[in-house]
Amino acid sequence: MSLLLSRFSSNIWCACYGVPRAFRVLLYSTQTLISSSSKDTLYERILTAGEHRGSIVPVLDQWVEEGRTFNEYDLKIKIKLLRNYKRFSHALQLSEWLRNKRYLHLSSPGDVAVQLDLVSKVHGLEEAEKYFSNIPDGLRTYHVYSALLNCYAYVKSVQKAETIMQKMRELGFLKISLPYNVMMDLYAKMGKREKLDALFQEMEERGMVHDKATSYIRLNSFVTASDIEGMEKLLMKIESDPLFTLHWNTYVIAATGYLKAGRVEKTLEMLKKSEQLCVCDGKRRRFAYGILLTIYASLARKDEVYRLWYLLKKMGKVNNKGYFRMISSLVKLDDIDGAETIFEEWESQCSSFDFQIPNLLINVYSKKGLLEKAEAFVKRAVERGGKEPPAGTWDHLATGYYKDNQMAKAVENMKKAISANPCGWKLNRVTLKACLEFLEKNGHVEAIEEFTRLLGEHGHFSYLPGENDIKENSARLKYLNKFSKLLSR
């Protein structure tokens, strides 16, 4: 569900920056064209540089040095594509390079809004606020204020978002539903149901038209609050509205609400209705089938999971996300043999190796105490993918060894997890605490110091001991006690 909400929020965000519907259609059709075209070598070079998370500026400079040309409008589309792929840093680099080389002048509010959003995503709110303060009054239109509102909503800064919303009221910018949808989506995520309802009431008092976004946000809010009666009333209203085109996602949201309430038959009814509406294009239908089979897995309906999997495969090659959903669903159903079979199928035909997929089986092997099998699977994945495992792989193994009371190996793997430079991975605190207690109990003071140093270097915890805290044994034990309290929060 979080993925569905994320995609839905991005639609609100796209519209907030004043991108016309026709241009959005062009944007997505262009994305497909560029991805399949061998002529667009600049974009291919940008993507290749992006795989290594490096700067794309040398790529751009080299393109110019080779005497190549480019179209400003085409590069603007590339910036939007990079944003769509969440490569915000590269999108900002491209935008700034264009301005620094005087190839692009931010002359429209839409361009300024995009730049503001990128600055916020890459450098944080403080820098975004500085950027906003330097925008000329003539360019501070509805689009720019909407961009700033979305920046605050993105990081869930309710108070600042409310301040901008009030400013937009005063400026007369609240004439359409988009800013309301951004705020209601934020309130829904923060569990502020009363404020969401008040904002919806304000929309009705202003006589504003409710779009699909408004209805879906409210429907999700009822699900989050486990308000089945409210959800059913809104669903009936949506179904009876001749101007509302029902979407498969409408019934997925309702199915999630019924599932949460333990109403299995109603959940199944909603899933069937959702599947009947899956008449969208191939890519979106694949996505829909993937979501549906994961919900069937939550209902322990293995036959339905496999049925949807075969439907999905009939549509052509399945991407990594599809395999991830299928294997994770089979793991949830404890169908490990089936998961291994699907994994081998993925391994034999995957063109882009994703460690998240073998991690599903590494995790389940570790949980079941099949640690030799888990270790062998890690080696196999490294050989196949040619990459070092991410933090999650080592974290799963460390937890498996901890539960098997092999603490020396648990410590060894936890150190690898700490050093793997995770992107937002949260280490298993129970296992980490157990490793530290094991080292302390056995007098491995230097190993404790190494652990704390690694934690600090790789940004896992903000509190680390100073030099004076680790000079005496009593200070070490005092710090370990503080650290244990931190882990138990």
C-alpha positions as CSV (number, residue, x, y, z in Angstrom):
1,M,0.0,0.0,0.0
2,S,2.9,2.4,0.8
3,L,4.0,2.1,-2.8
4,L,0.6,2.9,-4.1
5,L,0.3,5.9,-1.9
6,S,3.8,7.0,-3.0
7,R,2.9,6.9,-6.7
8,F,-0.4,8.7,-5.9
9,S,1.4,11.4,-4.0
10,S,3.8,11.9,-6.9
11,N,0.8,12.6,-9.2
12,I,-0.3,15.3,-6.9
13,W,3.3,16.6,-6.9
14,C,3.6,16.6,-10.7
15,A,0.4,18.6,-11.0
16,C,1.5,21.0,-8.3
17,Y,4.3,22.2,-10.4
18,G,2.0,23.2,-13.2
19,V,2.9,20.5,-15.6
20,P,-0.1,20.3,-18.0
21,R,-1.7,16.9,-18.6
22,A,-0.7,17.0,-22.3
23,F,2.9,17.6,-21.3
24,R,2.8,14.8,-18.7
25,V,1.5,12.4,-21.5
26,L,4.4,13.6,-23.7
27,L,6.8,13.1,-20.8
28,Y,5.9,9.5,-20.2
29,S,5.8,8.6,-23.9
30,T,9.1,10.3,-24.3
31,Q,10.5,8.3,-21.5
32,T,9.6,5.1,-23.2
33,L,11.1,6.4,-26.5
34,I,14.3,7.5,-24.9
35,S,14.7,4.2,-23.0
36,S,14.5,2.2,-26.2
37,S,16.4,4.5,-28.5
38,S,20.1,4.0,-29.2
39,K,20.3,7.5,-30.7
40,D,19.9,9.3,-27.4
41,T,23.5,8.7,-26.4
42,L,23.7,11.7,-24.0
43,Y,20.9,10.3,-21.9
44,E,22.5,6.8,-22.0
45,R,25.7,8.4,-20.8
46,I,23.9,10.1,-18.0
47,L,22.2,6.9,-16.9
48,T,25.5,5.0,-17.0
49,A,27.2,7.7,-14.8
50,G,24.2,7.5,-12.5
51,E,24.7,3.7,-12.0
52,H,27.9,4.6,-10.2
53,R,26.3,7.4,-8.2
54,G,29.0,9.8,-9.5
55,S,28.8,13.3,-10.9
56,I,27.3,13.6,-14.4
57,V,29.1,17.0,-15.0
58,P,32.1,15.4,-16.7
59,V,29.8,13.5,-19.0
60,L,28.0,16.7,-20.0
61,D,31.3,18.6,-20.5
62,Q,32.7,15.8,-22.6
63,W,29.5,15.8,-24.7
64,V,30.1,19.5,-25.5
65,E,33.9,19.0,-26.1
66,E,33.1,16.4,-28.7
67,G,31.1,19.1,-30.6
68,R,27.8,17.5,-29.9
69,T,24.6,19.6,-29.8
70,F,21.5,19.3,-27.7
71,N,18.0,20.8,-27.5
72,E,17.1,22.9,-24.4
73,Y,13.5,21.5,-24.4
74,D,14.9,17.9,-24.7
75,L,17.2,18.5,-21.7
76,K,14.3,19.8,-19.6
77,I,12.5,16.6,-20.3
78,K,15.6,14.7,-19.2
79,I,15.6,16.6,-15.9
80,K,12.0,15.6,-15.4
81,L,12.8,12.0,-16.2
82,L,15.7,11.9,-13.7
83,R,13.2,13.2,-11.1
84,N,10.8,10.5,-12.1
85,Y,13.5,7.9,-11.4
86,K,14.3,9.7,-8.1
87,R,17.8,10.6,-9.3
88,F,17.4,14.1,-7.7
89,S,21.1,14.8,-7.4
90,H,21.7,14.1,-11.1
91,A,18.7,16.2,-12.1
92,L,20.0,19.1,-10.0
93,Q,23.5,18.7,-11.5
94,L,22.0,18.8,-15.0
95,S,19.9,21.9,-14.2
96,E,22.8,23.8,-12.6
97,W,25.2,22.8,-15.4
98,L,22.7,24.2,-18.0
99,R,22.4,27.5,-16.0
100,N,26.2,27.8,-15.3
101,K,27.0,27.3,-19.0
102,R,24.3,29.8,-19.9
103,Y,22.3,27.3,-21.9
104,L,19.3,27.7,-19.7
105,H,17.6,30.6,-17.9
106,L,15.0,30.0,-15.3
107,S,12.5,32.3,-16.8
108,S,9.2,30.6,-16.0
109,P,7.6,29.8,-12.6
110,G,7.5,26.2,-13.6
111,D,11.2,26.0,-14.1
112,V,11.8,27.8,-10.8
113,A,9.4,25.4,-9.0
114,V,11.3,22.4,-10.4
115,Q,14.6,23.9,-9.2
116,L,13.2,24.6,-5.7
117,D,12.0,21.0,-5.4
118,L,15.4,19.6,-6.5
119,V,17.3,21.9,-4.0
120,S,15.1,20.7,-1.2
121,K,15.5,17.0,-2.2
122,V,19.3,17.2,-2.5
123,H,20.4,19.9,0.0
124,G,17.5,20.0,2.5
125,L,14.8,22.4,3.5
126,E,17.2,25.1,4.8
127,E,18.8,25.5,1.4
128,A,15.4,25.4,-0.3
129,E,14.2,28.2,1.9
130,K,17.2,30.3,1.1
131,Y,16.6,29.6,-2.6
132,F,12.9,30.6,-2.2
133,S,13.8,33.8,-0.4
134,N,15.9,34.9,-3.4
135,I,13.2,34.2,-6.0
136,P,12.0,37.5,-7.6
137,D,8.4,38.5,-6.6
138,G,7.3,38.3,-10.2
139,L,8.1,34.6,-10.3
140,R,6.6,33.7,-6.9
141,T,3.4,32.4,-8.5
142,Y,1.0,29.6,-7.5
143,H,3.4,27.0,-8.9
144,V,6.3,28.1,-6.8
145,Y,4.3,28.3,-3.6
146,S,2.8,24.9,-4.4
147,A,6.4,23.6,-4.8
148,L,7.4,24.9,-1.4
149,L,4.3,23.5,0.1
150,N,5.1,20.1,-1.4
151,C,8.7,20.4,0.0
152,Y,7.4,20.7,3.5
153,A,4.8,18.0,3.0
154,Y,7.5,15.7,1.6
155,V,9.5,15.8,4.9
156,K,6.3,15.9,7.0
157,S,6.9,19.4,8.4
158,V,3.2,20.1,9.3
159,Q,3.7,23.5,10.9
160,K,5.6,25.0,8.0
161,A,3.3,23.4,5.5
162,E,0.3,25.0,7.3
163,T,2.0,28.4,7.2
164,I,2.5,28.2,3.5
165,M,-1.1,27.0,3.0
166,Q,-2.3,30.1,4.9
167,K,-0.1,32.3,2.8
168,M,-1.6,30.8,-0.3
169,R,-5.1,31.6,1.1
170,E,-4.1,35.2,1.6
171,L,-2.7,35.4,-1.9
172,G,-5.8,33.9,-3.4
173,F,-4.0,30.9,-4.8
174,L,-6.4,28.3,-3.4
175,K,-8.7,28.1,-6.4
176,I,-8.2,24.4,-7.2
177,S,-8.0,21.2,-5.2
178,L,-4.2,20.4,-5.7
179,P,-2.9,22.3,-2.6
180,Y,-5.7,20.9,-0.5
181,N,-4.8,17.4,-1.7
182,V,-1.2,17.9,-0.7
183,M,-2.2,19.0,2.8
184,M,-4.8,16.3,3.2
185,D,-2.3,13.7,2.2
186,L,0.1,15.1,4.8
187,Y,-2.6,15.1,7.5
188,A,-3.5,11.5,6.5
189,K,0.1,10.3,6.9
190,M,0.4,12.1,10.2
191,G,-2.8,10.7,11.5
192,K,-4.4,14.1,11.9
193,R,-7.9,13.0,10.9
194,E,-9.7,16.0,12.3
195,K,-7.6,18.5,10.4
196,L,-8.1,16.4,7.2
197,D,-11.9,16.6,7.7
198,A,-11.8,20.3,8.4
199,L,-9.8,20.9,5.2
200,F,-12.3,18.8,3.2
201,Q,-15.1,20.8,4.7
202,E,-13.4,24.1,3.6
203,M,-13.2,22.7,0.1
204,E,-16.9,22.0,0.1
205,E,-17.8,25.4,1.5
206,R,-15.7,27.0,-1.3
207,G,-17.7,24.9,-3.8
208,M,-14.5,23.3,-5.1
209,V,-14.7,20.2,-7.3
210,H,-13.3,17.0,-5.7
211,D,-11.0,15.1,-8.0
212,K,-9.8,11.5,-7.8
213,A,-6.9,12.5,-5.6
214,T,-9.3,14.0,-3.0
215,S,-11.4,10.8,-3.0
216,Y,-8.4,8.5,-2.7
217,I,-6.8,10.4,0.1
218,R,-10.1,10.4,2.1
219,L,-10.6,6.7,1.3
220,N,-7.1,5.9,2.5
221,S,-7.6,8.0,5.7
222,F,-10.7,5.8,6.6
223,V,-8.6,2.7,6.1
224,T,-5.8,4.1,8.3
225,A,-8.3,4.9,11.0
226,S,-10.0,1.5,10.6
227,D,-13.2,3.4,10.0
228,I,-15.0,0.7,7.8
229,E,-18.3,2.5,8.0
230,G,-16.8,5.8,6.7
231,M,-14.9,3.8,4.0
232,E,-18.1,2.1,2.8
233,K,-20.1,5.3,2.7
234,L,-17.4,7.0,0.6
235,L,-17.0,3.9,-1.7
236,M,-20.8,3.9,-2.3
237,K,-20.7,7.6,-3.2
238,I,-17.8,7.0,-5.6
239,E,-19.5,4.1,-7.2
240,S,-22.7,6.0,-7.8
241,D,-20.9,9.1,-9.2
242,P,-21.3,9.0,-13.0
243,L,-18.4,11.5,-13.4
244,F,-16.0,9.2,-11.4
245,T,-14.1,6.6,-13.4
246,L,-13.5,3.7,-11.2
247,H,-9.9,2.5,-11.1
248,W,-8.6,-0.9,-10.0
249,N,-6.7,0.9,-7.1
250,T,-10.1,2.1,-5.7
251,Y,-11.0,-1.5,-4.7
252,V,-7.4,-2.3,-3.6
253,I,-7.7,0.4,-1.0
254,A,-11.0,-1.0,0.1
255,A,-9.6,-4.5,0.2
256,T,-6.8,-3.3,2.4
257,G,-9.4,-1.8,4.8
258,Y,-11.4,-5.0,5.0
259,L,-8.2,-7.0,5.4
260,K,-7.1,-4.8,8.3
261,A,-10.6,-5.4,9.9
262,G,-10.3,-9.2,9.4
263,R,-13.2,-9.3,7.0
264,V,-11.9,-11.9,4.6
265,E,-15.0,-12.4,2.3
266,K,-15.3,-8.7,1.7
267,T,-11.6,-8.5,1.0
268,L,-11.9,-11.2,-1.6
269,E,-14.9,-9.4,-3.1
270,M,-12.9,-6.2,-3.5
271,L,-10.0,-8.0,-5.0
272,K,-12.2,-9.6,-7.7
273,K,-13.7,-6.2,-8.5
274,S,-10.2,-4.7,-8.7
275,E,-9.0,-7.4,-11.1
276,Q,-12.1,-6.8,-13.4
277,L,-10.9,-3.2,-13.8
278,C,-7.4,-4.1,-14.8
279,V,-7.9,-3.2,-18.4
280,C,-5.0,-0.7,-18.4
281,D,-1.9,-0.9,-20.6
282,G,0.6,-3.7,-20.1
283,K,3.0,-2.0,-17.7
284,R,0.3,-0.7,-15.4
285,R,-1.5,-4.0,-15.5
286,R,1.6,-5.8,-14.5
287,F,1.9,-3.5,-11.6
288,A,-1.7,-4.1,-10.6
289,Y,-1.3,-7.9,-10.8
290,G,1.8,-7.6,-8.6
291,I,-0.1,-5.7,-5.9
292,L,-3.1,-8.1,-6.0
293,L,-1.0,-11.2,-5.6
294,T,0.7,-9.8,-2.5
295,I,-2.7,-9.1,-0.9
296,Y,-3.8,-12.7,-1.8
297,A,-0.6,-13.9,-0.1
298,S,-1.7,-12.0,3.1
299,L,-4.9,-14.0,2.9
300,A,-3.0,-17.2,2.5
301,R,-4.6,-17.9,-0.9
302,K,-1.7,-19.6,-2.6
303,D,-3.8,-20.7,-5.6
304,E,-4.8,-17.1,-6.3
305,V,-1.1,-16.0,-6.0
306,Y,0.0,-18.5,-8.6
307,R,-3.0,-17.8,-10.9
308,L,-2.1,-14.1,-11.0
309,W,1.6,-14.9,-11.4
310,Y,0.8,-17.0,-14.6
311,L,-1.4,-14.1,-15.9
312,L,1.4,-11.7,-15.3
313,K,3.9,-14.0,-17.1
314,K,1.6,-14.3,-20.1
315,M,2.0,-10.6,-20.7
316,G,5.7,-10.9,-21.4
317,K,8.9,-10.6,-19.5
318,V,8.5,-9.9,-15.8
319,N,10.7,-7.2,-14.3
320,N,12.6,-7.4,-11.0
321,K,9.8,-5.8,-9.0
322,G,7.4,-8.5,-10.2
323,Y,9.8,-11.3,-9.2
324,F,10.4,-9.6,-5.8
325,R,6.7,-9.5,-5.1
326,M,6.1,-13.1,-6.2
327,I,9.1,-14.5,-4.2
328,S,8.2,-12.4,-1.1
329,S,4.6,-13.6,-1.3
330,L,5.7,-17.3,-1.5
331,V,8.0,-16.7,1.5
332,K,5.1,-15.2,3.4
333,L,3.1,-18.4,2.5
334,D,6.1,-20.5,3.7
335,D,6.3,-22.0,0.2
336,I,10.1,-22.1,0.2
337,D,10.4,-24.7,-2.6
338,G,8.2,-22.5,-4.8
339,A,10.2,-19.4,-3.9
340,E,13.4,-21.2,-4.8
341,T,11.9,-22.3,-8.2
342,I,10.9,-18.7,-9.0
343,F,14.3,-17.4,-7.9
344,E,16.1,-19.8,-10.2
345,E,13.8,-18.7,-13.1
346,W,14.7,-15.0,-12.3
347,E,18.4,-15.8,-12.0
348,S,18.4,-17.5,-15.4
349,Q,16.9,-14.6,-17.3
350,C,17.5,-11.4,-15.2
351,S,19.4,-8.6,-17.1
352,S,19.8,-6.4,-14.1
353,F,20.9,-8.0,-10.8
354,D,19.1,-6.8,-7.7
355,F,20.4,-8.1,-4.4
356,Q,17.0,-7.5,-2.8
357,I,15.7,-10.6,-4.5
358,P,18.3,-13.1,-3.1
359,N,18.0,-11.3,0.2
360,L,14.5,-12.6,0.5
361,L,15.8,-16.2,0.6
362,I,18.9,-15.4,2.6
363,N,16.6,-13.9,5.3
364,V,14.3,-16.9,5.4
365,Y,17.2,-19.3,5.6
366,S,18.7,-17.3,8.4
367,K,15.4,-17.3,10.3
368,K,15.1,-21.0,9.9
369,G,18.6,-21.7,11.2
370,L,19.8,-22.9,7.7
371,L,22.9,-20.8,8.1
372,E,25.3,-22.8,5.9
373,K,22.7,-22.6,3.2
374,A,22.4,-18.9,3.7
375,E,26.1,-18.4,3.5
376,A,26.3,-20.5,0.3
377,F,23.5,-18.4,-1.1
378,V,25.4,-15.2,-0.4
379,K,28.4,-16.5,-2.2
380,R,26.2,-17.6,-5.1
381,A,24.6,-14.1,-5.3
382,V,28.0,-12.4,-5.2
383,E,29.3,-14.5,-8.0
384,R,26.2,-14.0,-10.1
385,G,25.8,-10.2,-9.5
386,G,29.4,-9.2,-9.3
387,K,28.6,-6.9,-6.4
388,E,29.3,-6.8,-2.7
389,P,26.2,-7.6,-0.6
390,P,24.3,-4.6,1.0
391,A,23.9,-4.1,4.7
392,G,20.7,-6.1,4.8
393,T,22.4,-9.3,3.7
394,W,24.9,-9.2,6.6
395,D,22.3,-8.1,9.0
396,H,20.1,-11.1,8.2
397,L,23.1,-13.4,8.7
398,A,24.1,-11.7,11.9
399,T,20.6,-12.2,13.3
400,G,20.5,-15.8,12.2
401,Y,23.8,-16.5,14.0
402,Y,22.6,-14.6,17.1
403,K,19.5,-16.7,17.3
404,D,21.6,-19.8,16.8
405,N,23.9,-18.6,19.7
406,Q,26.9,-18.4,17.4
407,M,27.9,-15.0,18.7
408,A,31.4,-14.8,17.3
409,K,29.9,-15.2,13.8
410,A,27.1,-12.8,14.7
411,V,29.6,-10.1,15.6
412,E,31.6,-10.8,12.4
413,N,28.5,-10.3,10.2
414,M,27.2,-7.3,12.1
415,K,30.5,-5.5,11.5
416,K,30.1,-6.2,7.8
417,A,26.5,-4.8,8.0
418,I,27.7,-1.6,9.7
419,S,30.4,-1.1,7.1
420,A,28.3,-1.7,4.1
421,N,27.2,2.0,3.7
422,P,23.5,1.3,3.7
423,C,21.0,3.7,2.1
424,G,18.5,4.0,4.9
425,W,18.9,0.5,6.2
426,K,18.1,0.2,9.9
427,L,20.2,-2.4,11.6
428,N,18.5,-5.0,13.8
429,R,18.9,-3.3,17.2
430,V,18.3,-6.5,19.2
431,T,21.1,-8.3,17.4
432,L,23.4,-5.3,17.6
433,K,22.8,-4.9,21.3
434,A,23.4,-8.7,21.8
435,C,26.7,-8.4,19.9
436,L,27.9,-5.5,22.1
437,E,26.9,-7.3,25.3
438,F,28.7,-10.4,24.1
439,L,31.9,-8.4,23.5
440,E,31.6,-6.6,26.9
441,K,30.9,-9.8,28.7
442,N,34.1,-11.4,27.2
443,G,36.2,-8.3,27.8
444,H,36.7,-7.4,24.1
445,V,37.0,-3.7,24.8
446,E,38.9,-2.9,21.6
447,A,36.2,-4.6,19.6
448,I,33.6,-2.4,21.3
449,E,35.5,0.7,20.4
450,E,35.8,-0.6,16.8
451,F,32.0,-1.1,16.7
452,T,31.3,2.4,18.0
453,R,33.8,3.9,15.5
454,L,32.2,2.1,12.6
455,L,28.7,3.1,13.7
456,G,29.8,6.8,13.7
457,E,31.7,6.6,10.4
458,H,28.7,5.1,8.6
459,G,26.0,7.3,10.2
460,H,24.1,4.7,12.1
461,F,23.8,6.7,15.4
462,S,24.3,10.3,16.2
463,Y,25.7,9.7,19.7
464,L,29.3,8.5,19.8
465,P,31.8,8.5,22.7
466,G,34.5,11.2,22.8
467,E,38.1,10.3,23.4
468,N,37.8,10.8,27.2
469,D,34.8,8.4,27.3
470,I,36.8,5.4,26.2
471,K,40.1,5.8,28.1
472,E,39.1,4.1,31.3
473,N,37.2,0.8,31.6
474,S,34.5,2.4,33.9
475,A,33.9,5.0,31.2
476,R,33.5,2.3,28.6
477,L,31.0,0.4,30.7
478,K,29.1,3.7,31.3
479,Y,29.0,4.3,27.6
480,L,27.9,0.8,26.9
481,N,25.0,1.3,29.3
482,K,24.0,4.5,27.5
483,F,24.3,2.8,24.2
484,S,22.1,-0.1,25.4
485,K,19.4,2.3,26.5
486,L,19.6,3.9,23.0
487,L,19.2,0.6,21.3
488,S,16.2,-0.3,23.5
489,R,14.2,2.8,22.6
